[in-house]
Amino acid sequence: MNRYLITSVAALFLLLALVALVEIIWNQEPEQPAIETPAATTPTPTPTGPLTIQITGLEGAESIDDVWAVIEIPH
């Protein structure tokens, strides 16, 4: 009788451990895929000549002092 009780308790403990393991695995968040940047096959072209800027919408300007612009050059 004592051997049967020990075997039953051990089997129930293993079943409970298996259920807990399945619950832990089932509720895990999926892993986010790693974002890989594509390898550059050609280098980015760099400007070699003078920069030409065309400004439009100067109808109300009386002189060049009335015109302003911000030019950002990315690095």
mmCIF file of the N, C-alpha and C atoms, coordinates in Angstrom:
data_MODEL
# 
_entry.id   MODEL 
# 
loop_
_atom_site.group_PDB 
_atom_site.id 
_atom_site.type_symbol 
_atom_site.label_atom_id 
_atom_site.label_alt_id 
_atom_site.label_comp_id 
_atom_site.label_asym_id 
_atom_site.label_entity_id 
_atom_site.label_seq_id 
_atom_site.pdbx_PDB_ins_code 
_atom_site.Cartn_x 
_atom_site.Cartn_y 
_atom_site.Cartn_z 
_atom_site.occupancy 
_atom_site.B_iso_or_equiv 
_atom_site.pdbx_formal_charge 
_atom_site.auth_seq_id 
_atom_site.auth_comp_id 
_atom_site.auth_asym_id 
_atom_site.auth_atom_id 
_atom_site.pdbx_PDB_model_num 
ATOM 1   N N  . MET A 1 1  ? 0.828  -1.193 0.000   1.00 0.00 ? 1  MET A N  1 
ATOM 2   C CA . MET A 1 1  ? 0.000  0.000  0.000   1.00 0.00 ? 1  MET A CA 1 
ATOM 3   C C  . MET A 1 1  ? 0.872  1.255  0.000   1.00 0.00 ? 1  MET A C  1 
ATOM 4   N N  . ASN A 1 2  ? 1.924  1.232  0.815   1.00 0.00 ? 2  ASN A N  1 
ATOM 5   C CA . ASN A 1 2  ? 2.805  2.388  0.932   1.00 0.00 ? 2  ASN A CA 1 
ATOM 6   C C  . ASN A 1 2  ? 3.526  2.644  -0.397  1.00 0.00 ? 2  ASN A C  1 
ATOM 7   N N  . ARG A 1 3  ? 3.916  1.577  -1.079  1.00 0.00 ? 3  ARG A N  1 
ATOM 8   C CA . ARG A 1 3  ? 4.611  1.710  -2.357  1.00 0.00 ? 3  ARG A CA 1 
ATOM 9   C C  . ARG A 1 3  ? 3.676  2.313  -3.410  1.00 0.00 ? 3  ARG A C  1 
ATOM 10  N N  . TYR A 1 4  ? 2.425  1.918  -3.407  1.00 0.00 ? 4  TYR A N  1 
ATOM 11  C CA . TYR A 1 4  ? 1.433  2.438  -4.350  1.00 0.00 ? 4  TYR A CA 1 
ATOM 12  C C  . TYR A 1 4  ? 1.210  3.931  -4.124  1.00 0.00 ? 4  TYR A C  1 
ATOM 13  N N  . LEU A 1 5  ? 1.180  4.370  -2.882  1.00 0.00 ? 5  LEU A N  1 
ATOM 14  C CA . LEU A 1 5  ? 0.983  5.783  -2.550  1.00 0.00 ? 5  LEU A CA 1 
ATOM 15  C C  . LEU A 1 5  ? 2.168  6.619  -3.032  1.00 0.00 ? 5  LEU A C  1 
ATOM 16  N N  . ILE A 1 6  ? 3.376  6.136  -2.813  1.00 0.00 ? 6  ILE A N  1 
ATOM 17  C CA . ILE A 1 6  ? 4.572  6.865  -3.243  1.00 0.00 ? 6  ILE A CA 1 
ATOM 18  C C  . ILE A 1 6  ? 4.606  6.966  -4.770  1.00 0.00 ? 6  ILE A C  1 
ATOM 19  N N  . THR A 1 7  ? 4.270  5.882  -5.461  1.00 0.00 ? 7  THR A N  1 
ATOM 20  C CA . THR A 1 7  ? 4.252  5.884  -6.923  1.00 0.00 ? 7  THR A CA 1 
ATOM 21  C C  . THR A 1 7  ? 3.198  6.848  -7.456  1.00 0.00 ? 7  THR A C  1 
ATOM 22  N N  . SER A 1 8  ? 2.032  6.873  -6.841  1.00 0.00 ? 8  SER A N  1 
ATOM 23  C CA . SER A 1 8  ? 0.957  7.769  -7.280  1.00 0.00 ? 8  SER A CA 1 
ATOM 24  C C  . SER A 1 8  ? 1.342  9.229  -7.077  1.00 0.00 ? 8  SER A C  1 
ATOM 25  N N  . VAL A 1 9  ? 1.930  9.545  -5.933  1.00 0.00 ? 9  VAL A N  1 
ATOM 26  C CA . VAL A 1 9  ? 2.343  10.923 -5.657  1.00 0.00 ? 9  VAL A CA 1 
ATOM 27  C C  . VAL A 1 9  ? 3.435  11.347 -6.632  1.00 0.00 ? 9  VAL A C  1 
ATOM 28  N N  . ALA A 1 10 ? 4.380  10.462 -6.918  1.00 0.00 ? 10 ALA A N  1 
ATOM 29  C CA . ALA A 1 10 ? 5.450  10.785 -7.861  1.00 0.00 ? 10 ALA A CA 1 
ATOM 30  C C  . ALA A 1 10 ? 4.886  11.011 -9.264  1.00 0.00 ? 10 ALA A C  1 
ATOM 31  N N  . ALA A 1 11 ? 3.929  10.175 -9.677  1.00 0.00 ? 11 ALA A N  1 
ATOM 32  C CA . ALA A 1 11 ? 3.327  10.334 -11.000 1.00 0.00 ? 11 ALA A CA 1 
ATOM 33  C C  . ALA A 1 11 ? 2.548  11.639 -11.082 1.00 0.00 ? 11 ALA A C  1 
ATOM 34  N N  . LEU A 1 12 ? 1.807  11.990 -10.043 1.00 0.00 ? 12 LEU A N  1 
ATOM 35  C CA . LEU A 1 12 ? 1.064  13.252 -10.037 1.00 0.00 ? 12 LEU A CA 1 
ATOM 36  C C  . LEU A 1 12 ? 2.013  14.451 -10.068 1.00 0.00 ? 12 LEU A C  1 
ATOM 37  N N  . PHE A 1 13 ? 3.134  14.350 -9.342  1.00 0.00 ? 13 PHE A N  1 
ATOM 38  C CA . PHE A 1 13 ? 4.110  15.434 -9.344  1.00 0.00 ? 13 PHE A CA 1 
ATOM 39  C C  . PHE A 1 13 ? 4.712  15.617 -10.739 1.00 0.00 ? 13 PHE A C  1 
ATOM 40  N N  . LEU A 1 14 ? 5.052  14.513 -11.412 1.00 0.00 ? 14 LEU A N  1 
ATOM 41  C CA . LEU A 1 14 ? 5.607  14.607 -12.763 1.00 0.00 ? 14 LEU A CA 1 
ATOM 42  C C  . LEU A 1 14 ? 4.580  15.166 -13.743 1.00 0.00 ? 14 LEU A C  1 
ATOM 43  N N  . LEU A 1 15 ? 3.309  14.774 -13.587 1.00 0.00 ? 15 LEU A N  1 
ATOM 44  C CA . LEU A 1 15 ? 2.260  15.302 -14.449 1.00 0.00 ? 15 LEU A CA 1 
ATOM 45  C C  . LEU A 1 15 ? 2.085  16.805 -14.235 1.00 0.00 ? 15 LEU A C  1 
ATOM 46  N N  . LEU A 1 16 ? 2.114  17.233 -12.984 1.00 0.00 ? 16 LEU A N  1 
ATOM 47  C CA . LEU A 1 16 ? 2.002  18.659 -12.672 1.00 0.00 ? 16 LEU A CA 1 
ATOM 48  C C  . LEU A 1 16 ? 3.190  19.438 -13.243 1.00 0.00 ? 16 LEU A C  1 
ATOM 49  N N  . ALA A 1 17 ? 4.387  18.871 -13.147 1.00 0.00 ? 17 ALA A N  1 
ATOM 50  C CA . ALA A 1 17 ? 5.573  19.528 -13.701 1.00 0.00 ? 17 ALA A CA 1 
ATOM 51  C C  . ALA A 1 17 ? 5.465  19.638 -15.221 1.00 0.00 ? 17 ALA A C  1 
ATOM 52  N N  . LEU A 1 18 ? 4.941  18.609 -15.874 1.00 0.00 ? 18 LEU A N  1 
ATOM 53  C CA . LEU A 1 18 ? 4.770  18.643 -17.319 1.00 0.00 ? 18 LEU A CA 1 
ATOM 54  C C  . LEU A 1 18 ? 3.757  19.703 -17.730 1.00 0.00 ? 18 LEU A C  1 
ATOM 55  N N  . VAL A 1 19 ? 2.648  19.797 -17.002 1.00 0.00 ? 19 VAL A N  1 
ATOM 56  C CA . VAL A 1 19 ? 1.634  20.813 -17.298 1.00 0.00 ? 19 VAL A CA 1 
ATOM 57  C C  . VAL A 1 19 ? 2.210  22.210 -17.103 1.00 0.00 ? 19 VAL A C  1 
ATOM 58  N N  . ALA A 1 20 ? 2.984  22.411 -16.034 1.00 0.00 ? 20 ALA A N  1 
ATOM 59  C CA . ALA A 1 20 ? 3.594  23.720 -15.785 1.00 0.00 ? 20 ALA A CA 1 
ATOM 60  C C  . ALA A 1 20 ? 4.577  24.079 -16.897 1.00 0.00 ? 20 ALA A C  1 
ATOM 61  N N  . LEU A 1 21 ? 5.342  23.108 -17.358 1.00 0.00 ? 21 LEU A N  1 
ATOM 62  C CA . LEU A 1 21 ? 6.301  23.358 -18.433 1.00 0.00 ? 21 LEU A CA 1 
ATOM 63  C C  . LEU A 1 21 ? 5.587  23.728 -19.728 1.00 0.00 ? 21 LEU A C  1 
ATOM 64  N N  . VAL A 1 22 ? 4.503  23.035 -20.043 1.00 0.00 ? 22 VAL A N  1 
ATOM 65  C CA . VAL A 1 22 ? 3.734  23.353 -21.248 1.00 0.00 ? 22 VAL A CA 1 
ATOM 66  C C  . VAL A 1 22 ? 3.143  24.751 -21.142 1.00 0.00 ? 22 VAL A C  1 
ATOM 67  N N  . GLU A 1 23 ? 2.638  25.134 -19.981 1.00 0.00 ? 23 GLU A N  1 
ATOM 68  C CA . GLU A 1 23 ? 2.081  26.479 -19.785 1.00 0.00 ? 23 GLU A CA 1 
ATOM 69  C C  . GLU A 1 23 ? 3.152  27.548 -19.973 1.00 0.00 ? 23 GLU A C  1 
ATOM 70  N N  . ILE A 1 24 ? 4.338  27.308 -19.454 1.00 0.00 ? 24 ILE A N  1 
ATOM 71  C CA . ILE A 1 24 ? 5.421  28.292 -19.583 1.00 0.00 ? 24 ILE A CA 1 
ATOM 72  C C  . ILE A 1 24 ? 5.805  28.461 -21.048 1.00 0.00 ? 24 ILE A C  1 
ATOM 73  N N  . ILE A 1 25 ? 5.944  27.342 -21.751 1.00 0.00 ? 25 ILE A N  1 
ATOM 74  C CA . ILE A 1 25 ? 6.328  27.417 -23.166 1.00 0.00 ? 25 ILE A CA 1 
ATOM 75  C C  . ILE A 1 25 ? 5.213  28.045 -23.992 1.00 0.00 ? 25 ILE A C  1 
ATOM 76  N N  . TRP A 1 26 ? 3.963  27.709 -23.698 1.00 0.00 ? 26 TRP A N  1 
ATOM 77  C CA . TRP A 1 26 ? 2.824  28.201 -24.481 1.00 0.00 ? 26 TRP A CA 1 
ATOM 78  C C  . TRP A 1 26 ? 2.654  29.712 -24.334 1.00 0.00 ? 26 TRP A C  1 
ATOM 79  N N  . ASN A 1 27 ? 2.951  30.266 -23.158 1.00 0.00 ? 27 ASN A N  1 
ATOM 80  C CA . ASN A 1 27 ? 2.709  31.684 -22.890 1.00 0.00 ? 27 ASN A CA 1 
ATOM 81  C C  . ASN A 1 27 ? 3.906  32.570 -23.189 1.00 0.00 ? 27 ASN A C  1 
ATOM 82  N N  . GLN A 1 28 ? 4.971  32.024 -23.746 1.00 0.00 ? 28 GLN A N  1 
ATOM 83  C CA . GLN A 1 28 ? 6.133  32.854 -24.065 1.00 0.00 ? 28 GLN A CA 1 
ATOM 84  C C  . GLN A 1 28 ? 5.820  33.757 -25.242 1.00 0.00 ? 28 GLN A C  1 
ATOM 85  N N  . GLU A 1 29 ? 6.420  34.955 -25.219 1.00 0.00 ? 29 GLU A N  1 
ATOM 86  C CA . GLU A 1 29 ? 6.294  35.894 -26.327 1.00 0.00 ? 29 GLU A CA 1 
ATOM 87  C C  . GLU A 1 29 ? 7.148  35.382 -27.487 1.00 0.00 ? 29 GLU A C  1 
ATOM 88  N N  . PRO A 1 30 ? 6.671  35.519 -28.705 1.00 0.00 ? 30 PRO A N  1 
ATOM 89  C CA . PRO A 1 30 ? 7.502  35.092 -29.837 1.00 0.00 ? 30 PRO A CA 1 
ATOM 90  C C  . PRO A 1 30 ? 8.720  35.992 -29.973 1.00 0.00 ? 30 PRO A C  1 
ATOM 91  N N  . GLU A 1 31 ? 9.810  35.405 -30.387 1.00 0.00 ? 31 GLU A N  1 
ATOM 92  C CA . GLU A 1 31 ? 11.037 36.183 -30.553 1.00 0.00 ? 31 GLU A CA 1 
ATOM 93  C C  . GLU A 1 31 ? 10.895 37.111 -31.746 1.00 0.00 ? 31 GLU A C  1 
ATOM 94  N N  . GLN A 1 32 ? 11.404 38.327 -31.582 1.00 0.00 ? 32 GLN A N  1 
ATOM 95  C CA . GLN A 1 32 ? 11.384 39.289 -32.676 1.00 0.00 ? 32 GLN A CA 1 
ATOM 96  C C  . GLN A 1 32 ? 12.521 38.941 -33.635 1.00 0.00 ? 32 GLN A C  1 
ATOM 97  N N  . PRO A 1 33 ? 12.241 38.905 -34.925 1.00 0.00 ? 33 PRO A N  1 
ATOM 98  C CA . PRO A 1 33 ? 13.328 38.606 -35.863 1.00 0.00 ? 33 PRO A CA 1 
ATOM 99  C C  . PRO A 1 33 ? 14.344 39.743 -35.881 1.00 0.00 ? 33 PRO A C  1 
ATOM 100 N N  . ALA A 1 34 ? 15.583 39.371 -36.000 1.00 0.00 ? 34 ALA A N  1 
ATOM 101 C CA . ALA A 1 34 ? 16.648 40.373 -36.047 1.00 0.00 ? 34 ALA A CA 1 
ATOM 102 C C  . ALA A 1 34 ? 16.556 41.139 -37.360 1.00 0.00 ? 34 ALA A C  1 
ATOM 103 N N  . ILE A 1 35 ? 16.627 42.452 -37.259 1.00 0.00 ? 35 ILE A N  1 
ATOM 104 C CA . ILE A 1 35 ? 16.577 43.290 -38.457 1.00 0.00 ? 35 ILE A CA 1 
ATOM 105 C C  . ILE A 1 35 ? 17.997 43.424 -38.990 1.00 0.00 ? 35 ILE A C  1 
ATOM 106 N N  . GLU A 1 36 ? 18.188 42.890 -40.166 1.00 0.00 ? 36 GLU A N  1 
ATOM 107 C CA . GLU A 1 36 ? 19.511 42.947 -40.773 1.00 0.00 ? 36 GLU A CA 1 
ATOM 108 C C  . GLU A 1 36 ? 19.517 43.999 -41.868 1.00 0.00 ? 36 GLU A C  1 
ATOM 109 N N  . THR A 1 37 ? 20.508 44.857 -41.816 1.00 0.00 ? 37 THR A N  1 
ATOM 110 C CA . THR A 1 37 ? 20.632 45.859 -42.869 1.00 0.00 ? 37 THR A CA 1 
ATOM 111 C C  . THR A 1 37 ? 21.308 45.208 -44.069 1.00 0.00 ? 37 THR A C  1 
ATOM 112 N N  . PRO A 1 38 ? 20.825 45.488 -45.255 1.00 0.00 ? 38 PRO A N  1 
ATOM 113 C CA . PRO A 1 38 ? 21.446 44.872 -46.432 1.00 0.00 ? 38 PRO A CA 1 
ATOM 114 C C  . PRO A 1 38 ? 22.863 45.397 -46.639 1.00 0.00 ? 38 PRO A C  1 
ATOM 115 N N  . ALA A 1 39 ? 23.696 44.533 -47.101 1.00 0.00 ? 39 ALA A N  1 
ATOM 116 C CA . ALA A 1 39 ? 25.081 44.928 -47.358 1.00 0.00 ? 39 ALA A CA 1 
ATOM 117 C C  . ALA A 1 39 ? 25.125 45.870 -48.551 1.00 0.00 ? 39 ALA A C  1 
ATOM 118 N N  . ALA A 1 40 ? 25.879 46.935 -48.404 1.00 0.00 ? 40 ALA A N  1 
ATOM 119 C CA . ALA A 1 40 ? 25.995 47.909 -49.493 1.00 0.00 ? 40 ALA A CA 1 
ATOM 120 C C  . ALA A 1 40 ? 26.852 47.309 -50.600 1.00 0.00 ? 40 ALA A C  1 
ATOM 121 N N  . THR A 1 41 ? 26.319 47.358 -51.806 1.00 0.00 ? 41 THR A N  1 
ATOM 122 C CA . THR A 1 41 ? 27.081 46.816 -52.933 1.00 0.00 ? 41 THR A CA 1 
ATOM 123 C C  . THR A 1 41 ? 27.891 47.903 -53.629 1.00 0.00 ? 41 THR A C  1 
ATOM 124 N N  . THR A 1 42 ? 27.406 49.129 -53.571 1.00 0.00 ? 42 THR A N  1 
ATOM 125 C CA . THR A 1 42 ? 28.143 50.243 -54.170 1.00 0.00 ? 42 THR A CA 1 
ATOM 126 C C  . THR A 1 42 ? 28.219 51.367 -53.143 1.00 0.00 ? 42 THR A C  1 
ATOM 127 N N  . PRO A 1 43 ? 29.313 52.091 -53.126 1.00 0.00 ? 43 PRO A N  1 
ATOM 128 C CA . PRO A 1 43 ? 29.412 53.200 -52.171 1.00 0.00 ? 43 PRO A CA 1 
ATOM 129 C C  . PRO A 1 43 ? 28.457 54.330 -52.544 1.00 0.00 ? 43 PRO A C  1 
ATOM 130 N N  . THR A 1 44 ? 28.065 55.094 -51.548 1.00 0.00 ? 44 THR A N  1 
ATOM 131 C CA . THR A 1 44 ? 27.191 56.237 -51.776 1.00 0.00 ? 44 THR A CA 1 
ATOM 132 C C  . THR A 1 44 ? 27.954 57.297 -52.561 1.00 0.00 ? 44 THR A C  1 
ATOM 133 N N  . PRO A 1 45 ? 27.361 57.810 -53.629 1.00 0.00 ? 45 PRO A N  1 
ATOM 134 C CA . PRO A 1 45 ? 28.084 58.821 -54.414 1.00 0.00 ? 45 PRO A CA 1 
ATOM 135 C C  . PRO A 1 45 ? 28.268 60.110 -53.613 1.00 0.00 ? 45 PRO A C  1 
ATOM 136 N N  . THR A 1 46 ? 29.400 60.729 -53.802 1.00 0.00 ? 46 THR A N  1 
ATOM 137 C CA . THR A 1 46 ? 29.674 62.006 -53.141 1.00 0.00 ? 46 THR A CA 1 
ATOM 138 C C  . THR A 1 46 ? 29.718 63.090 -54.209 1.00 0.00 ? 46 THR A C  1 
ATOM 139 N N  . PRO A 1 47 ? 29.136 64.249 -53.913 1.00 0.00 ? 47 PRO A N  1 
ATOM 140 C CA . PRO A 1 47 ? 29.150 65.326 -54.910 1.00 0.00 ? 47 PRO A CA 1 
ATOM 141 C C  . PRO A 1 47 ? 30.573 65.833 -55.131 1.00 0.00 ? 47 PRO A C  1 
ATOM 142 N N  . THR A 1 48 ? 30.886 66.092 -56.390 1.00 0.00 ? 48 THR A N  1 
ATOM 143 C CA . THR A 1 48 ? 32.228 66.578 -56.715 1.00 0.00 ? 48 THR A CA 1 
ATOM 144 C C  . THR A 1 48 ? 32.211 67.968 -57.325 1.00 0.00 ? 48 THR A C  1 
ATOM 145 N N  . GLY A 1 49 ? 31.047 68.420 -57.784 1.00 0.00 ? 49 GLY A N  1 
ATOM 146 C CA . GLY A 1 49 ? 30.970 69.730 -58.426 1.00 0.00 ? 49 GLY A CA 1 
ATOM 147 C C  . GLY A 1 49 ? 30.288 70.744 -57.535 1.00 0.00 ? 49 GLY A C  1 
ATOM 148 N N  . PRO A 1 50 ? 30.059 71.945 -58.085 1.00 0.00 ? 50 PRO A N  1 
ATOM 149 C CA . PRO A 1 50 ? 29.388 72.986 -57.304 1.00 0.00 ? 50 PRO A CA 1 
ATOM 150 C C  . PRO A 1 50 ? 27.915 72.630 -57.067 1.00 0.00 ? 50 PRO A C  1 
ATOM 151 N N  . LEU A 1 51 ? 27.386 73.146 -55.987 1.00 0.00 ? 51 LEU A N  1 
ATOM 152 C CA . LEU A 1 51 ? 25.998 72.895 -55.610 1.00 0.00 ? 51 LEU A CA 1 
ATOM 153 C C  . LEU A 1 51 ? 25.120 74.009 -56.157 1.00 0.00 ? 51 LEU A C  1 
ATOM 154 N N  . THR A 1 52 ? 24.091 73.633 -56.905 1.00 0.00 ? 52 THR A N  1 
ATOM 155 C CA . THR A 1 52 ? 23.157 74.610 -57.465 1.00 0.00 ? 52 THR A CA 1 
ATOM 156 C C  . THR A 1 52 ? 21.842 74.496 -56.723 1.00 0.00 ? 52 THR A C  1 
ATOM 157 N N  . ILE A 1 53 ? 21.343 75.629 -56.227 1.00 0.00 ? 53 ILE A N  1 
ATOM 158 C CA . ILE A 1 53 ? 20.082 75.653 -55.490 1.00 0.00 ? 53 ILE A CA 1 
ATOM 159 C C  . ILE A 1 53 ? 19.125 76.579 -56.218 1.00 0.00 ? 53 ILE A C  1 
ATOM 160 N N  . GLN A 1 54 ? 17.933 76.095 -56.473 1.00 0.00 ? 54 GLN A N  1 
ATOM 161 C CA . GLN A 1 54 ? 16.909 76.919 -57.107 1.00 0.00 ? 54 GLN A CA 1 
ATOM 162 C C  . GLN A 1 54 ? 15.879 77.272 -56.037 1.00 0.00 ? 54 GLN A C  1 
ATOM 163 N N  . ILE A 1 55 ? 15.658 78.558 -55.828 1.00 0.00 ? 55 ILE A N  1 
ATOM 164 C CA . ILE A 1 55 ? 14.696 79.036 -54.836 1.00 0.00 ? 55 ILE A CA 1 
ATOM 165 C C  . ILE A 1 55 ? 13.515 79.636 -55.578 1.00 0.00 ? 55 ILE A C  1 
ATOM 166 N N  . THR A 1 56 ? 12.320 79.167 -55.238 1.00 0.00 ? 56 THR A N  1 
ATOM 167 C CA . THR A 1 56 ? 11.112 79.686 -55.882 1.00 0.00 ? 56 THR A CA 1 
ATOM 168 C C  . THR A 1 56 ? 10.243 80.368 -54.845 1.00 0.00 ? 56 THR A C  1 
ATOM 169 N N  . GLY A 1 57 ? 9.281  81.108 -55.302 1.00 0.00 ? 57 GLY A N  1 
ATOM 170 C CA . GLY A 1 57 ? 8.346  81.781 -54.403 1.00 0.00 ? 57 GLY A CA 1 
ATOM 171 C C  . GLY A 1 57 ? 8.878  83.087 -53.859 1.00 0.00 ? 57 GLY A C  1 
ATOM 172 N N  . LEU A 1 58 ? 9.610  83.844 -54.675 1.00 0.00 ? 58 LEU A N  1 
ATOM 173 C CA . LEU A 1 58 ? 10.196 85.107 -54.228 1.00 0.00 ? 58 LEU A CA 1 
ATOM 174 C C  . LEU A 1 58 ? 9.407  86.314 -54.726 1.00 0.00 ? 58 LEU A C  1 
ATOM 175 N N  . GLU A 1 59 ? 8.140  86.143 -55.012 1.00 0.00 ? 59 GLU A N  1 
ATOM 176 C CA . GLU A 1 59 ? 7.356  87.227 -55.604 1.00 0.00 ? 59 GLU A CA 1 
ATOM 177 C C  . GLU A 1 59 ? 7.271  88.459 -54.698 1.00 0.00 ? 59 GLU A C  1 
ATOM 178 N N  . GLY A 1 60 ? 7.213  88.266 -53.373 1.00 0.00 ? 60 GLY A N  1 
ATOM 179 C CA . GLY A 1 60 ? 7.065  89.404 -52.463 1.00 0.00 ? 60 GLY A CA 1 
ATOM 180 C C  . GLY A 1 60 ? 8.376  89.973 -51.960 1.00 0.00 ? 60 GLY A C  1 
ATOM 181 N N  . ALA A 1 61 ? 9.505  89.389 -52.346 1.00 0.00 ? 61 ALA A N  1 
ATOM 182 C CA . ALA A 1 61 ? 10.794 89.848 -51.843 1.00 0.00 ? 61 ALA A CA 1 
ATOM 183 C C  . ALA A 1 61 ? 11.263 91.061 -52.634 1.00 0.00 ? 61 ALA A C  1 
ATOM 184 N N  . GLU A 1 62 ? 11.715 92.084 -51.911 1.00 0.00 ? 62 GLU A N  1 
ATOM 185 C CA . GLU A 1 62 ? 12.216 93.291 -52.566 1.00 0.00 ? 62 GLU A CA 1 
ATOM 186 C C  . GLU A 1 62 ? 13.725 93.243 -52.745 1.00 0.00 ? 62 GLU A C  1 
ATOM 187 N N  . SER A 1 63 ? 14.417 92.471 -51.909 1.00 0.00 ? 63 SER A N  1 
ATOM 188 C CA . SER A 1 63 ? 15.871 92.339 -52.051 1.00 0.00 ? 63 SER A CA 1 
ATOM 189 C C  . SER A 1 63 ? 16.279 90.952 -51.552 1.00 0.00 ? 63 SER A C  1 
ATOM 190 N N  . ILE A 1 64 ? 17.544 90.646 -51.730 1.00 0.00 ? 64 ILE A N  1 
ATOM 191 C CA . ILE A 1 64 ? 18.045 89.343 -51.286 1.00 0.00 ? 64 ILE A CA 1 
ATOM 192 C C  . ILE A 1 64 ? 18.016 89.241 -49.768 1.00 0.00 ? 64 ILE A C  1 
ATOM 193 N N  . ASP A 1 65 ? 17.982 90.384 -49.073 1.00 0.00 ? 65 ASP A N  1 
ATOM 194 C CA . ASP A 1 65 ? 17.926 90.367 -47.612 1.00 0.00 ? 65 ASP A CA 1 
ATOM 195 C C  . ASP A 1 65 ? 16.586 89.842 -47.098 1.00 0.00 ? 65 ASP A C  1 
ATOM 196 N N  . ASP A 1 66 ? 15.548 89.863 -47.939 1.00 0.00 ? 66 ASP A N  1 
ATOM 197 C CA . ASP A 1 66 ? 14.239 89.355 -47.539 1.00 0.00 ? 66 ASP A CA 1 
ATOM 198 C C  . ASP A 1 66 ? 14.132 87.834 -47.710 1.00 0.00 ? 66 ASP A C  1 
ATOM 199 N N  . VAL A 1 67 ? 15.159 87.218 -48.239 1.00 0.00 ? 67 VAL A N  1 
ATOM 200 C CA . VAL A 1 67 ? 15.128 85.783 -48.537 1.00 0.00 ? 67 VAL A CA 1 
ATOM 201 C C  . VAL A 1 67 ? 16.061 85.068 -47.570 1.00 0.00 ? 67 VAL A C  1 
ATOM 202 N N  . TRP A 1 68 ? 15.586 83.967 -47.019 1.00 0.00 ? 68 TRP A N  1 
ATOM 203 C CA . TRP A 1 68 ? 16.456 83.147 -46.178 1.00 0.00 ? 68 TRP A CA 1 
ATOM 204 C C  . TRP A 1 68 ? 16.093 81.688 -46.406 1.00 0.00 ? 68 TRP A C  1 
ATOM 205 N N  . ALA A 1 69 ? 17.043 80.830 -46.185 1.00 0.00 ? 69 ALA A N  1 
ATOM 206 C CA . ALA A 1 69 ? 16.828 79.395 -46.341 1.00 0.00 ? 69 ALA A CA 1 
ATOM 207 C C  . ALA A 1 69 ? 17.776 78.659 -45.409 1.00 0.00 ? 69 ALA A C  1 
ATOM 208 N N  . VAL A 1 70 ? 17.368 77.483 -45.015 1.00 0.00 ? 70 VAL A N  1 
ATOM 209 C CA . VAL A 1 70 ? 18.221 76.609 -44.208 1.00 0.00 ? 70 VAL A CA 1 
ATOM 210 C C  . VAL A 1 70 ? 18.562 75.406 -45.068 1.00 0.00 ? 70 VAL A C  1 
ATOM 211 N N  . ILE A 1 71 ? 19.823 75.175 -45.221 1.00 0.00 ? 71 ILE A N  1 
ATOM 212 C CA . ILE A 1 71 ? 20.280 74.047 -46.030 1.00 0.00 ? 71 ILE A CA 1 
ATOM 213 C C  . ILE A 1 71 ? 20.997 73.076 -45.102 1.00 0.00 ? 71 ILE A C  1 
ATOM 214 N N  . GLU A 1 72 ? 20.507 71.844 -45.066 1.00 0.00 ? 72 GLU A N  1 
ATOM 215 C CA . GLU A 1 72 ? 21.147 70.813 -44.251 1.00 0.00 ? 72 GLU A CA 1 
ATOM 216 C C  . GLU A 1 72 ? 21.799 69.804 -45.174 1.00 0.00 ? 72 GLU A C  1 
ATOM 217 N N  . ILE A 1 73 ? 23.059 69.561 -44.929 1.00 0.00 ? 73 ILE A N  1 
ATOM 218 C CA . ILE A 1 73 ? 23.796 68.585 -45.722 1.00 0.00 ? 73 ILE A CA 1 
ATOM 219 C C  . ILE A 1 73 ? 24.011 67.358 -44.846 1.00 0.00 ? 73 ILE A C  1 
ATOM 220 N N  . PRO A 1 74 ? 23.412 66.228 -45.219 1.00 0.00 ? 74 PRO A N  1 
ATOM 221 C CA . PRO A 1 74 ? 23.591 65.023 -44.393 1.00 0.00 ? 74 PRO A CA 1 
ATOM 222 C C  . PRO A 1 74 ? 25.019 64.505 -44.490 1.00 0.00 ? 74 PRO A C  1 
ATOM 223 N N  . HIS A 1 75 ? 25.487 63.942 -43.405 1.00 0.00 ? 75 HIS A N  1 
ATOM 224 C CA . HIS A 1 75 ? 26.855 63.400 -43.368 1.00 0.00 ? 75 HIS A CA 1 
ATOM 225 C C  . HIS A 1 75 ? 26.805 61.917 -43.617 1.00 0.00 ? 75 HIS A C  1 
# 
